[in-house]
C-alpha cells in the first residue's frame, strides 16, 4: 500500500473529512472571537462550504456526490463542535 493511499477519495468519508471538520472548528472560533452572531457565522460557513464544493465541481475535480455532501456535513459538524466547546 502506498502511503498516499490514505488521502484517496472514498464514497462518503475519507481523510479529507478531517480537514473539513477542522475548518468548521477554526472558522467558527475565529468568527465568534471577532464578535459575529452565531447564526451569521453558521450562514457564512455553510455558504462557504457549499460554495467550495461547487468550485470543485466547476474545476472538474471528480468526487462522489456522497463525498461532496459529507464534506459539507463534516464542516458543519465542526461548527457545532465549536459551539459546544465555547458555550
Residue frames relative to the residue before (quaternion, step in Angstrom):
aa qw qx qy qz dx dy dz
X 1.0000 0.0000 0.0000 0.0000 0.00 0.00 0.00
X 0.4066 -0.7036 0.5396 0.2201 3.51 -0.94 0.97
X 0.5495 -0.6351 0.4288 0.3329 3.62 -0.94 0.84
X 0.6617 0.5142 -0.3116 0.4479 3.60 1.07 -0.62
X 0.4800 0.6803 -0.4338 0.3444 3.61 1.24 -0.17
X 0.5814 0.5942 -0.3851 0.4007 3.61 1.12 -0.50
X 0.6714 0.4760 -0.2908 0.4880 3.61 1.21 -0.42
X 0.4413 0.7162 -0.4406 0.3132 3.56 1.30 -0.08
X 0.5064 -0.6666 0.4619 0.2932 3.56 -0.98 0.89
X 0.1389 -0.7619 0.6239 0.1043 3.53 -1.09 0.73
X 0.7318 -0.4539 0.2826 0.4225 3.55 -1.28 0.07
X 0.8159 0.1594 -0.0764 0.5505 3.62 0.99 -0.72
X 0.8157 0.0173 0.0381 0.5770 3.60 0.52 -1.16
X 0.0479 0.7674 -0.6383 0.0374 3.54 -1.14 0.72
X 0.7400 -0.3999 0.2668 0.4704 3.58 -1.22 -0.06
X 0.5785 0.5762 -0.3794 0.4351 3.61 1.14 -0.48
X 0.5317 0.6286 -0.4051 0.3975 3.61 1.18 -0.41
X 0.5915 0.5597 -0.3600 0.4552 3.59 1.12 -0.64
X 0.6476 0.5142 -0.3187 0.4633 3.60 0.95 -0.84
X 0.6534 0.5065 -0.3164 0.4652 3.59 0.96 -0.82
X 0.6340 0.5244 -0.3215 0.4687 3.58 0.98 -0.83
X 0.7035 0.4673 -0.2693 0.4628 3.56 0.81 -1.00
X 0.5993 0.5400 -0.3758 0.4561 3.60 1.08 -0.57
X 0.6286 0.5247 -0.3279 0.4712 3.59 1.06 -0.69
X 0.6462 0.5199 -0.3100 0.4648 3.57 0.99 -0.86
X 0.7176 0.4598 -0.2579 0.4551 3.57 0.71 -1.09
X 0.6614 0.5099 -0.3126 0.4526 3.59 0.85 -0.95
X 0.6723 0.5030 -0.2999 0.4529 3.57 0.88 -0.94
X 0.6615 0.5019 -0.3099 0.4632 3.58 0.88 -0.89
X 0.6535 0.5268 -0.2987 0.4541 3.54 0.98 -0.90
X 0.7047 0.4673 -0.2634 0.4643 3.59 0.85 -0.96
X 0.6493 0.4948 -0.3230 0.4788 3.59 1.01 -0.73
X 0.6234 0.5300 -0.3300 0.4708 3.56 1.06 -0.73
X 0.6540 0.4997 -0.3025 0.4808 3.59 1.15 -0.62
X 0.5879 -0.6371 0.3381 0.3663 3.58 1.29 -0.03
X 0.4482 0.6901 -0.4639 0.3280 3.60 1.19 0.23
X 0.5783 -0.5828 0.4567 0.3425 3.55 -1.22 0.60
X 0.6225 -0.5802 0.3812 0.3613 3.59 -1.07 0.81
X 0.7186 0.4560 -0.2715 0.4494 3.60 0.80 -0.96
X 0.5883 0.5364 -0.3667 0.4814 3.58 1.14 -0.52
X 0.6363 0.5193 -0.3187 0.4731 3.57 0.99 -0.86
X 0.6437 0.5256 -0.3232 0.4526 3.58 0.95 -0.87
X 0.6731 0.4945 -0.2995 0.4612 3.59 0.85 -0.96
X 0.6530 0.5032 -0.3181 0.4683 3.60 0.93 -0.86
X 0.6937 0.4783 -0.2977 0.4488 3.59 0.79 -0.99
X 0.6592 0.5030 -0.3208 0.4578 3.60 0.85 -0.92
X 0.6432 0.5184 -0.3209 0.4632 3.60 1.01 -0.79
X 0.6608 0.4980 -0.3057 0.4710 3.57 0.97 -0.83
X 0.6483 0.5232 -0.3197 0.4513 3.59 0.97 -0.85
X 0.6710 0.4667 -0.2919 0.4968 3.58 0.92 -0.89
X 0.6349 0.5420 -0.3192 0.4486 3.58 0.99 -0.84
X 0.6350 0.5268 -0.3291 0.4591 3.58 1.01 -0.78
X 0.6639 0.4923 -0.3101 0.4699 3.58 0.94 -0.83
X 0.6191 0.5152 -0.3383 0.4867 3.60 1.07 -0.65
X 0.6243 0.5355 -0.3272 0.4652 3.60 0.99 -0.84
X 0.6565 0.5053 -0.3138 0.4638 3.59 0.91 -0.90
X 0.6367 0.5228 -0.3213 0.4669 3.58 1.05 -0.76
X 0.6473 0.5134 -0.3111 0.4696 3.59 0.96 -0.88
X 0.6973 0.4524 -0.2568 0.4932 3.58 1.03 -0.82
X 0.4330 -0.7438 0.4100 0.3020 3.55 1.39 0.13
X 0.3126 0.7035 -0.5589 0.3081 3.57 0.95 0.91
X 0.3131 -0.7970 0.4893 0.1653 3.56 -0.33 1.27
X 0.1512 0.7352 -0.6511 0.1127 3.53 -0.96 1.01
X 0.5422 -0.5695 0.4936 0.3715 3.54 -1.21 0.51
X 0.5814 -0.5884 0.4257 0.3669 3.58 -1.07 0.67
X 0.6150 0.5544 -0.3392 0.4465 3.59 1.07 -0.71
X 0.6462 0.5109 -0.3110 0.4739 3.55 1.07 -0.76
X 0.6288 0.5302 -0.3301 0.4633 3.59 1.00 -0.78
X 0.6581 0.5017 -0.3022 0.4731 3.56 0.93 -0.91
X 0.6905 0.4791 -0.2833 0.4620 3.58 0.88 -0.91
X 0.5630 0.5725 -0.3919 0.4491 3.61 1.14 -0.49
X 0.6717 0.4727 -0.2858 0.4938 3.57 0.97 -0.87
X 0.6593 0.5196 -0.3084 0.4474 3.59 0.91 -0.92
X 0.6793 0.4749 -0.3108 0.4651 3.62 0.88 -0.84
X 0.6174 0.5291 -0.3478 0.4669 3.59 1.07 -0.62
X 0.6654 0.4817 -0.2932 0.4891 3.57 0.97 -0.85
X 0.5878 0.5437 -0.3637 0.4760 3.60 1.12 -0.60
X 0.6213 0.5300 -0.3302 0.4734 3.60 1.08 -0.70
X 0.5926 0.5533 -0.3510 0.4684 3.58 1.09 -0.74
X 0.7169 0.4500 -0.2612 0.4641 3.59 0.75 -1.05
X 0.5945 0.5471 -0.3625 0.4646 3.60 1.08 -0.63
X 0.6363 0.5196 -0.3249 0.4686 3.61 0.96 -0.79
X 0.6354 0.5287 -0.3227 0.4611 3.55 0.97 -0.88
X 0.6591 0.5053 -0.3069 0.4647 3.59 0.94 -0.88
X 0.6794 0.4950 -0.2911 0.4567 3.58 0.98 -0.80
X 0.7433 0.4373 -0.2221 0.4549 3.56 0.99 -0.85
X 0.7852 0.2906 -0.1602 0.5227 3.61 1.12 -0.51
